[in-house]
Every structure is written in C-alpha cells, then in structure tokens.
Amino acid sequence: MATTRGPTPGRAWGQTPASGLGLLQGKLPGFLLAASTLLAACAVPPGTTGTPGTTGAPPTSPAVVWPQGTAVPGILPGAVVAGTPGHPMPAVVAPAPAANPAAPVRAAVVAAPAPPSPFIYQRPELPEASTGLNAKPGWTTHRFAVAAANPLATDAGYQVLRAGGSAVDAAIAVQMVLGLVEPQSSGIGGGAFLMHFDGRRIQAFDGRETAPAAADERLFLGADGKPLPFYEAVVGGRAVGVPGVLRMLEMAHRQHGRLPWAQLIQPAITLAEDGFAVSPRLHGLLLADAHLRKDPVAAAYFYQAAPGSTTLQPHPVGHRLRNPALAAVLRRIAQQGADGLHQGEVARALVAKVGLHPSNPGKLSLQDLQGYRAREREPLCHDWRASGRDWRVCGFPPPGSGAIAIAQILGLMQHTPAAHLPLQDGLPTADWLHFYSESARLAFADRAQYLGDPDFVAPPSGRWDSLIDPAYLRDRARLIGDRSMKAAPAGQPGGRPAAWAPMPAQPEYGTSHISIVDGQGHAVAMTTTIEDQFGARQMVGIGGLPGGFLLNNELTDFSFVPADAQGLPVANRVQPGKRPRSSMSPTLVFDKATGQLVASLGSPGGALIIHFTAKTLWGTLAWGLDAQQAVNLPNFGTTGGPALLEDRRFPAPTVEALRARGGEVREQPMTSGLQAITRIPGGWFGGADPRREGVVMGD
C-alpha cells in the first residue's frame, strides 16, 4: 500500500508526528495500511515531496490523536499506537511515476495495460472507522485511488485496482459492498448515475429507476385529491421504482471491464456470509428511524429485543451482522448478471414485497423488472474559468438536474463580486455567501420549471444547454443585487415562455458517492441511491434466510402534484416508464487546454448535493484548496427558500451580516458525504467527508 502521509515541520519523513498516529504494531495485511482515517497521521499537501530523512510542509488538515501505547477503537483487537515522537518509524513512500503529460490527455495514445493479476478477495480484519473520528487527513497516492463512504467498500475497490481491474471494475465491487455495509443509502434495490472517462471519451451511464407501467400522475394524491404526507408515500410499496443500478453497471462493465463480473461480486458475498461490524453511523440511523422496524424482515435483521423487554433495539456498535439472504442473491447476480435480480425467484420476491404491502402497496410488476433498460447519455459539459485557468466541468444530463444547476451557479457567480472574493479566516464571507445564495435561487427556479426525464420532457429552446448559455446567464445575473430577492423567478431561455408549471418544493434525501481513478488514468464518478434513508423501509428476503436487500422509494422524487391550478403540467410529474428528476451530481473535471483529467467528485445529500458539489469545485479550483480542505469547508446553500448554513460552522457576525441583506437565514445540520480525488504532481490527492465514515485508498 503506498498511500502516504505528509511530513511535519522539524520531523523526518517516517517519524511519528506529535499530532498524529504512528504505524500500528501487530499483524496487519498490507492492503489495509491506509484503509481508514485511523491509519494516517496527516495529509501530503499538493506538490509536497519528501524522502526519508528530509523535512517538509505541515499537514493540510488535523489528525486524530491517541496517547501512544493505548488501544485504538475501530482497529484490530490488541493494536496500539506505536512509536515515540522523535524516533524513526518506517515510511511507506512509493516512487512517483515518470512524468507522462500525454497519458491522460484527450485523444492521447495510452499504452496497453498489463494483464490483470488473478483477483482473490481477502477479507479485512478491521471494522469500520468510528463516526466520532471527524478529522480526516487527506490521502496522497501515485498510481490509482478509490474513495467511498465506508472503509470496507473502499478496500474492496482498492483490492480490485491492485489486481489490475479497471475503474468500472472497482466501482462494481464498491457498490456491492456499500449495499451491505451502508444499506441506508444505496444497494441493488436502487439506481445510480455513473460518469466515466477512458482517456479519450467521457460517457454518462444512466441507471435511474423508472416508474412502473401501471403508475400514473395521481400516484401520490389522496382520495381528497391532495398530496399525501411525505412518509405516507414513502413507507411501503407505493414509491418503489424499477431498480436500475445492476443493469447500468452491467452495461458499463461490458464496455470497460477487465476482471470477470463474478469476481467483482465476491467481496460483498464474503462479507455478507462472514459478517461485518455495525458502525456507529448505521447504529445511530437504525436507532432514530421510526419506520424500518415495521417491516418484519428488516426488523428481524437489524434489531433485537432489549433485555427483559419486547422493545426492539438496533444491534449494538461492533456487532457482527451477517446477511445470508443477500449473499444468496449476490451469488445469483455473480452467475447470471443483472438477470439474477430482474428475473426468476428474486424478481418474484421483489414484486410480491411491493404489491402485497398491507397498507401501501405499489404497482411494480415482473414485466417492469424484465423490461428495464439502462441508458447511455451524452454528458453535459461546460467551461468555467477560475484562478486564471479554464476548466471543463462535466456532469450528468437530465434526468439529472445537478450538472445544469451547478453550471448555472458557477456561471452566474462569474458576473458578481463573488468571483474575486477570497476566504476569510478559512471561511466564506457573508458577501460571498449572499452572491452564492442568490445565484442558487435562480438556478433552482429553472430546475423546478424545466427539468425532467428527457424521454418525456422537451428542453427549453430545444436544447438543455440553453439553460447554461453564457448570454442567458449574463442576463439572469442582472437580477442579483445587494439585497436578497427571497424568491426567484424562472428564466426564459431563448425568450420563449415555459411549457411547464414549476414543481412545488418537497423533500429529497439519501444517496452515496464513489470516485475512482485507476492505474491507466481512467476515472469514475458515480452517485448511487435508494433515496430516503433505508428507502421504502421494505427488505426483500429469499429462501427464508435472514436479511436481504432494501428497496428504493425513488418515485417520491417525482412531483406529488401533477399540474398547477391552471392545469399546466409539471415537467417532473409521474408517468409510466419515466425516470424521476435527480439531484445526483457525479462530476469529472478537465483542464480545458490539455484535456487532462484533474478531478472526480460528488456527494450524497438530496437536493443539497448540488451545493456540496459546487462548494468543492469552488474550493479546489477557485480558492486553491486541496481536496480534503475543500470537503471540510462548512456547507451552505438554498433550494429556493431560506439561505441554509451548516449548524455551528459560521461565526455569528457572518450569520447576522447575511440576515441584514433581507433574507431568511436558517442554520441546520447539513450532512454531506463528499468524496473527491484531484490530480497533484506525481499522482492523486483524495479527500473524504469528515461528516461520515468514508476513506480513500490507493497505490
């Protein structure tokens, strides 16, 4: 493992920094050396180089500290912090590859990769990192990197890349493990968007769920014609869409896979059979959720009766949770591909789960499952100038709304003073936040008005990029002043009136994100979801075995209200076979002059995904932060109403100055789950969100 840690002033490379962890004593497989934040003391700043015996720059972000000689939670039993400040320890520093500026450049000739090594998954011995360990160091790698929301998932992708697998291969392994260890966010019962770069071409693979053929625009209206309360719609079978993630991954693997499909499913099978440790985050979400334990299959898997009581409590942190039913399903998928889910016994069990819900049945059928098709779409790319350089930012087109909204926000801000405002004491200023919020209001107004499945919804002026046309954005930016506009109107690209009614605001939740760059410089940015935490709270089992997989509630991403009071239809209303609008924003960034890949990033977070991703883009490309520093920045945004600030992350004078501009300001938790990998001299630098359990690994 060649993930490296940065030097501390006055200390040689390989010495234990006073502010971090030494290497761990005891038997530890090499592929785990940087499998969690617990094993890295500090980040290597971009451009920093070092060799044993030399000193360097300070770490870019703080590390977690334990006294030496003490046991470390979340690591192998008996493992302790080793080393004493000032005494050398062995460093793990891989030689930087020779410079090859043409390798990842657009249309460059890339040398044929060596044949993959035989891939035999080795089960890690460590449980997940604790969510209490907020500080993340950032990770420097040289050849490849993988970033995901759970250390076990990251490790599965790492092992695939070490065996010569492609970025797509690694993404498949990561997704299968995430569905087991982070079941609240994604899995085989959901959908995803995947952006891919193969050194020449950028592709967008669409695995978004679809509405069943029997669904119609009144799906979420009650008998009185009014929209159902959100959780009355979510819990049960009504909101379950046709899953698409497996069909999408299968499509991408046919084009870009290097290792056999079945080998990529094996890590999740092994972990499902052997068990994994319940993490603090999973335990906390299970404890707080009011609906999951109503499902008998989920209740029997995730919960246990409290001692001397019939009250169900989630399994404790560290409990080894096995999922034999999911292992059985994954074995079918390993042998049959996506047909293992979309046909046969598993498909029948899924349809029965949806249709036989006792109080809120859904409409999904076997024909819906068998007829699902993943799509390859044209990526939506735009140019953006920041820090004196021109970047090409590429994201997912409709039914995704994120790429368009991000392009609008970044483009609008170029016409405001925010374009030249720096951070102050490491934080965005009130002035910068004001211009950001106003730009976001305009973007979200257009999003509500125009965005939907392109197979059902015609773009304004006949093309989606009319919404990000520089002249259109320049005109829209004139609406931004020194006072909050509070509510923004939708624009009219091309001067034509809208054919749709705006979609009313409603909740959006969930998801997970994966970023990967493989040894050939090929990249994946993939955001994956079952929508709300634990989706529809319906677990599909098989063969009477414990466990199973959770189903999405993705149809609640459609507008509950199909039309406005005048009867004008909402673009994102429910229609048979339609994909709901999504905020998922998997993003790849390129140097416009050379075509060289410079970043892969994205986040979970419902509609706020757009802001979490935009924040990281601005932080890295405009403010010059490394990936971890940008991810660490406090969150902010708006969905068209109040300006939202992450709770307790901004000083009171900033909050009050923003309020003084006339708009409502609301401080609240904003739990992003950003993953970002950025190019640095000699390799890659990865950041993982301190708000969740993710890590980065690589060689």
WOFEN-V382428 format. One record per residue. RES is the residue in one small letter. PSI is psi in degrees with one decimal (999 if undefined). OMEGA is omega in whole degrees, 0 to 359 (999 if undefined). Layout:
BEGIN
res->RES psi->PSI omega->OMEGA
res->RES psi->PSI omega->OMEGA
END
This chain:
BEGIN
res->m psi->128.2 omega->183
res->a psi->23.7 omega->169
res->t psi->128.4 omega->188
res->t psi->161.4 omega->178
res->r psi->149.8 omega->186
res->g psi->160.2 omega->180
res->p psi->155.5 omega->176
res->t psi->143.5 omega->181
res->p psi->133.4 omega->177
res->g psi->0.9 omega->180
res->r psi->146.1 omega->179
res->a psi->155.2 omega->172
res->w psi->136.0 omega->179
res->g psi->-13.0 omega->175
res->q psi->155.2 omega->182
res->t psi->116.2 omega->179
res->p psi->146.0 omega->178
res->a psi->-25.2 omega->183
res->s psi->12.4 omega->184
res->g psi->-164.3 omega->182
res->l psi->143.7 omega->168
res->g psi->179.0 omega->174
res->l psi->157.0 omega->183
res->l psi->137.3 omega->174
res->q psi->163.7 omega->177
res->g psi->174.5 omega->182
res->k psi->117.4 omega->182
res->l psi->115.4 omega->180
res->p psi->143.3 omega->184
res->g psi->-33.7 omega->184
res->f psi->-5.9 omega->179
res->l psi->1.7 omega->190
res->l psi->-31.1 omega->177
res->a psi->37.4 omega->185
res->a psi->-9.7 omega->179
res->s psi->167.7 omega->179
res->t psi->-19.3 omega->182
res->l psi->-16.8 omega->187
res->l psi->9.1 omega->180
res->a psi->132.4 omega->186
res->a psi->-37.8 omega->181
res->c psi->161.8 omega->186
res->a psi->154.5 omega->170
res->v psi->115.7 omega->179
res->p psi->147.6 omega->177
res->p psi->130.8 omega->179
res->g psi->-12.9 omega->180
res->t psi->135.6 omega->173
res->t psi->160.3 omega->179
res->g psi->156.2 omega->175
res->t psi->161.0 omega->179
res->p psi->133.2 omega->179
res->g psi->-0.5 omega->179
res->t psi->157.6 omega->177
res->t psi->165.2 omega->183
res->g psi->-158.4 omega->184
res->a psi->163.4 omega->179
res->p psi->160.9 omega->176
res->p psi->151.4 omega->184
res->t psi->-19.8 omega->178
res->s psi->153.1 omega->189
res->p psi->154.5 omega->176
res->a psi->164.7 omega->179
res->v psi->144.1 omega->186
res->v psi->131.3 omega->166
res->w psi->149.2 omega->174
res->p psi->142.9 omega->179
res->q psi->144.8 omega->180
res->g psi->-1.8 omega->181
res->t psi->155.1 omega->177
res->a psi->144.1 omega->182
res->v psi->122.4 omega->179
res->p psi->143.0 omega->176
res->g psi->3.0 omega->180
res->i psi->174.8 omega->180
res->l psi->139.5 omega->175
res->p psi->131.5 omega->179
res->g psi->-10.9 omega->179
res->a psi->139.5 omega->181
res->v psi->163.8 omega->173
res->v psi->126.1 omega->185
res->a psi->154.0 omega->172
res->g psi->157.1 omega->178
res->t psi->136.4 omega->179
res->p psi->132.3 omega->179
res->g psi->-10.6 omega->179
res->h psi->130.6 omega->186
res->p psi->145.4 omega->173
res->m psi->155.0 omega->178
res->p psi->134.4 omega->179
res->a psi->154.5 omega->177
res->v psi->96.9 omega->183
res->v psi->113.5 omega->179
res->a psi->145.7 omega->177
res->p psi->138.7 omega->178
res->a psi->141.5 omega->178
res->p psi->156.0 omega->177
res->a psi->144.6 omega->180
res->a psi->135.8 omega->180
res->n psi->75.7 omega->188
res->p psi->-16.3 omega->182
res->a psi->-19.5 omega->191
res->a psi->-53.5 omega->182
res->p psi->13.6 omega->184
res->v psi->146.2 omega->179
res->r psi->133.0 omega->177
res->a psi->14.3 omega->178
res->a psi->155.2 omega->176
res->v psi->120.8 omega->182
res->v psi->132.4 omega->181
res->a psi->145.1 omega->180
res->a psi->131.1 omega->181
res->p psi->154.9 omega->175
res->a psi->153.2 omega->178
res->p psi->143.3 omega->180
res->p psi->147.7 omega->173
res->s psi->155.7 omega->174
res->p psi->130.7 omega->184
res->f psi->113.1 omega->174
res->i psi->112.7 omega->184
res->y psi->134.9 omega->175
res->q psi->120.5 omega->183
res->r psi->125.7 omega->177
res->p psi->153.6 omega->179
res->e psi->-8.6 omega->183
res->l psi->144.1 omega->171
res->p psi->-179.0 omega->181
res->e psi->155.6 omega->174
res->a psi->151.5 omega->180
res->s psi->140.7 omega->177
res->t psi->-12.8 omega->177
res->g psi->-14.9 omega->181
res->l psi->83.1 omega->189
res->n psi->-36.0 omega->185
res->a psi->129.7 omega->177
res->k psi->138.9 omega->189
res->p psi->-20.3 omega->196
res->g psi->150.5 omega->186
res->w psi->133.1 omega->176
res->t psi->130.0 omega->175
res->t psi->167.9 omega->185
res->h psi->-46.5 omega->186
res->r psi->-42.9 omega->183
res->f psi->167.0 omega->180
res->a psi->149.2 omega->175
res->v psi->133.4 omega->180
res->a psi->127.5 omega->180
res->a psi->172.4 omega->192
res->a psi->-0.4 omega->182
res->n psi->135.6 omega->183
res->p psi->-35.5 omega->179
res->l psi->-38.1 omega->177
res->a psi->-44.3 omega->177
res->t psi->-43.8 omega->181
res->d psi->-39.1 omega->178
res->a psi->-44.7 omega->177
res->g psi->-38.9 omega->178
res->y psi->-45.5 omega->181
res->q psi->-37.5 omega->177
res->v psi->-45.3 omega->180
res->l psi->-38.3 omega->178
res->r psi->-31.8 omega->180
res->a psi->4.8 omega->179
res->g psi->10.1 omega->178
res->g psi->162.0 omega->180
res->s psi->172.3 omega->176
res->a psi->-39.1 omega->178
res->v psi->-42.6 omega->176
res->d psi->-48.5 omega->181
res->a psi->-39.5 omega->180
res->a psi->-37.5 omega->179
res->i psi->-47.5 omega->179
res->a psi->-42.9 omega->179
res->v psi->-47.4 omega->182
res->q psi->-42.8 omega->181
res->m psi->-39.4 omega->179
res->v psi->-39.3 omega->178
res->l psi->-39.5 omega->179
res->g psi->-24.0 omega->177
res->l psi->-51.9 omega->191
res->v psi->-17.6 omega->176
res->e psi->57.5 omega->188
res->p psi->-17.1 omega->180
res->q psi->-16.8 omega->190
res->s psi->-37.0 omega->185
res->s psi->177.0 omega->178
res->g psi->-176.3 omega->184
res->i psi->-13.3 omega->175
res->g psi->13.1 omega->184
res->g psi->-152.3 omega->183
res->g psi->176.7 omega->184
res->a psi->160.8 omega->167
res->f psi->137.5 omega->180
res->l psi->122.9 omega->171
res->m psi->136.5 omega->182
res->h psi->140.0 omega->175
res->f psi->124.6 omega->183
res->d psi->20.7 omega->182
res->g psi->-16.6 omega->180
res->r psi->-43.2 omega->191
res->r psi->143.6 omega->175
res->i psi->131.4 omega->181
res->q psi->153.0 omega->177
res->a psi->113.7 omega->181
res->f psi->124.6 omega->187
res->d psi->109.5 omega->174
res->g psi->31.9 omega->180
res->r psi->142.3 omega->177
res->e psi->159.0 omega->177
res->t psi->156.0 omega->175
res->a psi->140.1 omega->176
res->p psi->157.4 omega->181
res->a psi->-25.7 omega->181
res->a psi->-3.9 omega->180
res->a psi->152.7 omega->174
res->d psi->178.9 omega->189
res->e psi->-11.3 omega->178
res->r psi->14.2 omega->186
res->l psi->-37.3 omega->185
res->f psi->23.4 omega->174
res->l psi->137.8 omega->177
res->g psi->-178.0 omega->180
res->a psi->-25.3 omega->180
res->d psi->2.4 omega->180
res->g psi->2.7 omega->180
res->k psi->153.8 omega->180
res->p psi->141.6 omega->176
res->l psi->148.8 omega->168
res->p psi->147.1 omega->191
res->f psi->-52.6 omega->185
res->y psi->-17.2 omega->170
res->e psi->-29.5 omega->176
res->a psi->-37.1 omega->188
res->v psi->-50.9 omega->193
res->v psi->120.1 omega->182
res->g psi->-154.7 omega->184
res->g psi->-16.3 omega->188
res->r psi->-41.8 omega->188
res->a psi->5.6 omega->184
res->v psi->120.9 omega->175
res->g psi->168.6 omega->179
res->v psi->118.0 omega->183
res->p psi->147.4 omega->183
res->g psi->-6.4 omega->189
res->v psi->-38.5 omega->182
res->l psi->-43.4 omega->177
res->r psi->-38.0 omega->180
res->m psi->-46.6 omega->180
res->l psi->-36.6 omega->177
res->e psi->-43.6 omega->178
res->m psi->-47.1 omega->180
res->a psi->-37.1 omega->181
res->h psi->-37.0 omega->178
res->r psi->-34.8 omega->182
res->q psi->-33.4 omega->192
res->h psi->4.7 omega->180
res->g psi->147.7 omega->175
res->r psi->-35.3 omega->178
res->l psi->154.3 omega->179
res->p psi->142.2 omega->181
res->w psi->-47.8 omega->185
res->a psi->-35.6 omega->180
res->q psi->-30.0 omega->183
res->l psi->-21.3 omega->178
res->i psi->-19.7 omega->188
res->q psi->-40.5 omega->179
res->p psi->-42.8 omega->180
res->a psi->-36.7 omega->178
res->i psi->-46.9 omega->180
res->t psi->-46.9 omega->181
res->l psi->-35.4 omega->178
res->a psi->-37.8 omega->180
res->e psi->-42.3 omega->183
res->d psi->-25.9 omega->181
res->g psi->159.2 omega->177
res->f psi->157.5 omega->181
res->a psi->128.2 omega->175
res->v psi->125.6 omega->183
res->s psi->161.9 omega->176
res->p psi->-37.8 omega->181
res->r psi->-47.3 omega->179
res->l psi->-43.7 omega->179
res->h psi->-46.2 omega->181
res->g psi->-40.2 omega->179
res->l psi->-38.6 omega->176
res->l psi->-40.4 omega->180
res->l psi->-39.3 omega->186
res->a psi->-21.6 omega->188
res->d psi->132.0 omega->184
res->a psi->-6.1 omega->191
res->h psi->-28.7 omega->189
res->l psi->-39.0 omega->184
res->r psi->-5.6 omega->175
res->k psi->-21.7 omega->179
res->d psi->122.3 omega->186
res->p psi->-39.9 omega->181
res->v psi->-46.2 omega->179
res->a psi->-40.3 omega->180
res->a psi->-43.3 omega->181
res->a psi->-27.3 omega->182
res->y psi->-48.2 omega->188
res->f psi->-17.7 omega->191
res->y psi->163.8 omega->174
res->q psi->154.5 omega->178
res->a psi->135.6 omega->176
res->a psi->147.4 omega->180
res->p psi->128.6 omega->179
res->g psi->18.7 omega->184
res->s psi->161.0 omega->173
res->t psi->-1.6 omega->180
res->t psi->131.0 omega->180
res->l psi->133.0 omega->175
res->q psi->146.1 omega->178
res->p psi->152.4 omega->174
res->h psi->144.1 omega->185
res->p psi->161.9 omega->175
res->v psi->132.5 omega->180
res->g psi->-13.6 omega->178
res->h psi->133.9 omega->179
res->r psi->112.8 omega->186
res->l psi->120.0 omega->179
res->r psi->148.2 omega->182
res->n psi->76.2 omega->182
res->p psi->-35.3 omega->181
res->a psi->-43.8 omega->178
res->l psi->-39.7 omega->178
res->a psi->-41.5 omega->180
res->a psi->-41.5 omega->178
res->v psi->-43.2 omega->181
res->l psi->-33.0 omega->176
res->r psi->-39.1 omega->176
res->r psi->-42.7 omega->180
res->i psi->-37.5 omega->178
res->a psi->-38.4 omega->183
res->q psi->-36.7 omega->190
res->q psi->-3.5 omega->187
res->g psi->-154.5 omega->182
res->a psi->-21.4 omega->176
res->d psi->-25.4 omega->178
res->g psi->-21.5 omega->175
res->l psi->-39.9 omega->190
res->h psi->-7.7 omega->178
res->q psi->165.4 omega->172
res->g psi->-154.3 omega->187
res->e psi->-42.3 omega->182
res->v psi->-42.3 omega->178
res->a psi->-42.3 omega->179
res->r psi->-39.4 omega->178
res->a psi->-38.9 omega->180
res->l psi->-47.9 omega->181
res->v psi->-39.8 omega->179
res->a psi->-39.6 omega->180
res->k psi->-41.6 omega->181
res->v psi->-47.7 omega->189
res->g psi->-20.1 omega->184
res->l psi->14.6 omega->176
res->h psi->134.4 omega->189
res->p psi->-26.1 omega->184
res->s psi->-17.4 omega->185
res->n psi->62.2 omega->185
res->p psi->156.7 omega->178
res->g psi->-175.0 omega->189
res->k psi->6.7 omega->185
res->l psi->138.4 omega->184
res->s psi->167.7 omega->174
res->l psi->-36.6 omega->179
res->q psi->-36.0 omega->176
res->d psi->-46.5 omega->180
res->l psi->-46.8 omega->183
res->q psi->-28.2 omega->184
res->g psi->-2.1 omega->183
res->y psi->138.8 omega->176
res->r psi->128.0 omega->170
res->a psi->158.3 omega->181
res->r psi->146.0 omega->166
res->e psi->126.1 omega->184
res->r psi->163.1 omega->178
res->e psi->123.1 omega->180
res->p psi->153.4 omega->176
res->l psi->111.3 omega->184
res->c psi->147.6 omega->175
res->h psi->156.9 omega->177
res->d psi->141.9 omega->179
res->w psi->130.7 omega->180
res->r psi->126.1 omega->178
res->a psi->141.8 omega->180
res->s psi->35.3 omega->176
res->g psi->9.9 omega->180
res->r psi->154.9 omega->178
res->d psi->126.7 omega->181
res->w psi->153.9 omega->174
res->r psi->112.1 omega->184
res->v psi->121.2 omega->185
res->c psi->130.0 omega->181
res->g psi->-168.8 omega->187
res->f psi->132.5 omega->181
res->p psi->176.2 omega->173
res->p psi->137.6 omega->20
res->p psi->0.4 omega->172
res->g psi->140.2 omega->176
res->s psi->-10.7 omega->187
res->g psi->-46.7 omega->184
res->a psi->-41.3 omega->179
res->i psi->-45.0 omega->181
res->a psi->-42.4 omega->179
res->i psi->-44.4 omega->178
res->a psi->-39.8 omega->178
res->q psi->-46.1 omega->181
res->i psi->-49.9 omega->181
res->l psi->-40.7 omega->180
res->g psi->-40.8 omega->178
res->l psi->-40.3 omega->182
res->m psi->-22.6 omega->177
res->q psi->-20.5 omega->181
res->h psi->15.8 omega->178
res->t psi->167.2 omega->176
res->p psi->-17.3 omega->181
res->a psi->-26.8 omega->183
res->a psi->-23.2 omega->185
res->h psi->12.0 omega->181
res->l psi->125.1 omega->179
res->p psi->172.6 omega->169
res->l psi->153.4 omega->176
res->q psi->117.6 omega->186
res->d psi->36.1 omega->177
res->g psi->7.7 omega->184
res->l psi->152.3 omega->172
res->p psi->143.5 omega->180
res->t psi->167.0 omega->177
res->a psi->-38.6 omega->179
res->d psi->-47.2 omega->180
res->w psi->-44.1 omega->180
res->l psi->-36.4 omega->178
res->h psi->-49.9 omega->182
res->f psi->-34.3 omega->175
res->y psi->-49.1 omega->183
res->s psi->-40.1 omega->180
res->e psi->-40.2 omega->176
res->s psi->-41.5 omega->180
res->a psi->-36.1 omega->177
res->r psi->-44.4 omega->180
res->l psi->-41.3 omega->180
res->a psi->-42.4 omega->182
res->f psi->-26.7 omega->174
res->a psi->-44.1 omega->177
res->d psi->-38.6 omega->179
res->r psi->-46.2 omega->180
res->a psi->-29.9 omega->186
res->q psi->-40.8 omega->196
res->y psi->-23.4 omega->195
res->l psi->135.7 omega->177
res->g psi->-175.6 omega->180
res->d psi->121.8 omega->184
res->p psi->-14.4 omega->175
res->d psi->-9.9 omega->181
res->f psi->-22.8 omega->189
res->v psi->121.9 omega->178
res->a psi->137.6 omega->179
res->p psi->154.6 omega->177
res->p psi->139.3 omega->182
res->s psi->17.5 omega->175
res->g psi->2.1 omega->180
res->r psi->139.1 omega->183
res->w psi->-31.1 omega->182
res->d psi->-1.9 omega->171
res->s psi->-26.0 omega->180
res->l psi->-16.1 omega->180
res->i psi->14.4 omega->176
res->d psi->131.4 omega->183
res->p psi->-39.0 omega->180
res->a psi->-39.6 omega->178
res->y psi->-44.3 omega->181
res->l psi->-36.6 omega->177
res->r psi->-40.6 omega->179
res->d psi->-42.5 omega->180
res->r psi->-35.2 omega->182
res->a psi->-19.2 omega->179
res->r psi->-16.6 omega->178
res->l psi->-11.5 omega->183
res->i psi->122.3 omega->178
res->g psi->-162.3 omega->182
res->d psi->-13.9 omega->179
res->r psi->152.7 omega->179
res->s psi->135.5 omega->176
res->m psi->-9.0 omega->177
res->k psi->-57.6 omega->176
res->a psi->133.1 omega->184
res->a psi->142.9 omega->174
res->p psi->153.3 omega->171
res->a psi->152.1 omega->178
res->g psi->-178.1 omega->178
res->q psi->82.4 omega->179
res->p psi->131.9 omega->182
res->g psi->5.8 omega->178
res->g psi->10.5 omega->183
res->r psi->139.5 omega->178
res->p psi->152.6 omega->182
res->a psi->144.3 omega->176
res->a psi->-0.2 omega->186
res->w psi->157.0 omega->171
res->a psi->148.1 omega->177
res->p psi->143.8 omega->178
res->m psi->129.0 omega->176
res->p psi->152.2 omega->179
res->a psi->140.1 omega->174
res->q psi->163.3 omega->187
res->p psi->148.1 omega->170
res->e psi->141.5 omega->186
res->y psi->-176.8 omega->158
res->g psi->-169.1 omega->173
res->t psi->171.3 omega->176
res->s psi->160.1 omega->181
res->h psi->145.8 omega->180
res->i psi->129.6 omega->171
res->s psi->136.9 omega->185
res->i psi->139.2 omega->166
res->v psi->125.5 omega->184
res->d psi->-178.2 omega->185
res->g psi->-13.6 omega->176
res->q psi->2.3 omega->184
res->g psi->8.5 omega->175
res->h psi->150.0 omega->190
res->a psi->151.9 omega->173
res->v psi->138.1 omega->163
res->a psi->116.9 omega->187
res->m psi->124.3 omega->174
res->t psi->132.6 omega->192
res->t psi->149.6 omega->194
res->t psi->154.1 omega->159
res->i psi->15.0 omega->178
res->e psi->-108.4 omega->182
res->d psi->163.4 omega->177
res->q psi->128.8 omega->185
res->f psi->16.7 omega->173
res->g psi->-130.5 omega->182
res->a psi->3.2 omega->183
res->r psi->35.7 omega->178
res->q psi->120.1 omega->181
res->m psi->126.6 omega->179
res->v psi->118.7 omega->175
res->g psi->176.3 omega->180
res->i psi->137.5 omega->174
res->g psi->19.2 omega->181
res->g psi->8.6 omega->180
res->l psi->151.7 omega->177
res->p psi->146.7 omega->175
res->g psi->-156.3 omega->184
res->g psi->-151.2 omega->178
res->f psi->151.7 omega->184
res->l psi->149.4 omega->179
res->l psi->150.0 omega->180
res->n psi->162.2 omega->167
res->n psi->39.4 omega->192
res->e psi->-22.9 omega->183
res->l psi->-18.0 omega->176
res->t psi->-3.8 omega->171
res->d psi->-12.6 omega->168
res->f psi->159.9 omega->172
res->s psi->128.7 omega->175
res->f psi->-32.0 omega->181
res->v psi->118.4 omega->186
res->p psi->-20.1 omega->184
res->a psi->163.8 omega->177
res->d psi->-176.4 omega->185
res->a psi->-23.3 omega->179
res->q psi->1.2 omega->179
res->g psi->3.4 omega->178
res->l psi->126.9 omega->186
res->p psi->151.4 omega->174
res->v psi->132.6 omega->182
res->a psi->-39.4 omega->185
res->n psi->37.3 omega->176
res->r psi->163.8 omega->179
res->v psi->134.0 omega->171
res->q psi->148.7 omega->182
res->p psi->132.5 omega->177
res->g psi->2.7 omega->185
res->k psi->148.2 omega->174
res->r psi->131.7 omega->178
res->p psi->149.9 omega->175
res->r psi->144.5 omega->181
res->s psi->151.1 omega->173
res->s psi->-4.2 omega->182
res->m psi->135.2 omega->189
res->s psi->55.7 omega->174
res->p psi->131.2 omega->192
res->t psi->134.9 omega->171
res->l psi->139.0 omega->183
res->v psi->140.8 omega->183
res->f psi->150.0 omega->168
res->d psi->119.6 omega->186
res->k psi->-36.0 omega->184
res->a psi->-36.3 omega->186
res->t psi->-18.3 omega->187
res->g psi->5.3 omega->183
res->q psi->133.5 omega->175
res->l psi->131.7 omega->178
res->v psi->-15.4 omega->181
res->a psi->149.6 omega->167
res->s psi->129.6 omega->185
res->l psi->168.1 omega->176
res->g psi->-179.7 omega->185
res->s psi->156.7 omega->161
res->p psi->176.9 omega->173
res->g psi->20.7 omega->179
res->g psi->-142.3 omega->181
res->a psi->-24.7 omega->181
res->l psi->-9.7 omega->172
res->i psi->-41.1 omega->182
res->i psi->-44.0 omega->182
res->h psi->-38.5 omega->179
res->f psi->-40.7 omega->180
res->t psi->-43.1 omega->178
res->a psi->-40.3 omega->178
res->k psi->-44.7 omega->183
res->t psi->-37.7 omega->175
res->l psi->-47.7 omega->181
res->w psi->-41.2 omega->182
res->g psi->-43.2 omega->183
res->t psi->-43.9 omega->189
res->l psi->-29.5 omega->180
res->a psi->-39.2 omega->182
res->w psi->-6.4 omega->174
res->g psi->21.9 omega->179
res->l psi->156.8 omega->171
res->d psi->171.8 omega->187
res->a psi->-41.9 omega->182
res->q psi->-42.4 omega->178
res->q psi->-40.6 omega->180
res->a psi->-42.8 omega->178
res->v psi->-37.8 omega->182
res->n psi->-22.8 omega->182
res->l psi->146.5 omega->176
res->p psi->149.8 omega->181
res->n psi->158.4 omega->183
res->f psi->168.4 omega->177
res->g psi->-170.0 omega->174
res->t psi->150.0 omega->172
res->t psi->15.9 omega->178
res->g psi->-17.0 omega->178
res->g psi->-122.6 omega->181
res->p psi->154.4 omega->167
res->a psi->130.7 omega->184
res->l psi->132.6 omega->177
res->l psi->140.8 omega->178
res->e psi->131.5 omega->187
res->d psi->130.1 omega->174
res->r psi->25.3 omega->179
res->r psi->-12.0 omega->180
res->f psi->140.7 omega->178
res->p psi->150.9 omega->183
res->a psi->-41.2 omega->180
res->p psi->-34.5 omega->177
res->t psi->-45.3 omega->181
res->v psi->-44.9 omega->182
res->e psi->-37.0 omega->178
res->a psi->-35.7 omega->177
res->l psi->-41.0 omega->177
res->r psi->-33.3 omega->182
res->a psi->-13.4 omega->178
res->r psi->4.2 omega->168
res->g psi->-4.1 omega->182
res->g psi->163.1 omega->175
res->e psi->138.0 omega->178
res->v psi->129.4 omega->182
res->r psi->125.9 omega->174
res->e psi->130.9 omega->185
res->q psi->162.6 omega->173
res->p psi->140.5 omega->178
res->m psi->84.7 omega->190
res->t psi->84.7 omega->174
res->s psi->171.2 omega->175
res->g psi->49.8 omega->187
res->l psi->141.4 omega->167
res->q psi->135.3 omega->181
res->a psi->137.3 omega->174
res->i psi->125.3 omega->182
res->t psi->149.4 omega->178
res->r psi->136.9 omega->171
res->i psi->165.9 omega->177
res->p psi->124.8 omega->178
res->g psi->0.9 omega->180
res->g psi->-136.5 omega->188
res->w psi->150.7 omega->176
res->f psi->125.5 omega->184
res->g psi->144.5 omega->175
res->g psi->143.8 omega->177
res->a psi->145.6 omega->189
res->d psi->126.8 omega->178
res->p psi->-11.0 omega->182
res->r psi->-10.2 omega->181
res->r psi->-165.9 omega->192
res->e psi->8.0 omega->187
res->g psi->157.4 omega->176
res->v psi->169.2 omega->176
res->v psi->140.4 omega->175
res->m psi->156.3 omega->177
res->g psi->174.9 omega->175
res->d psi->999 omega->999
END
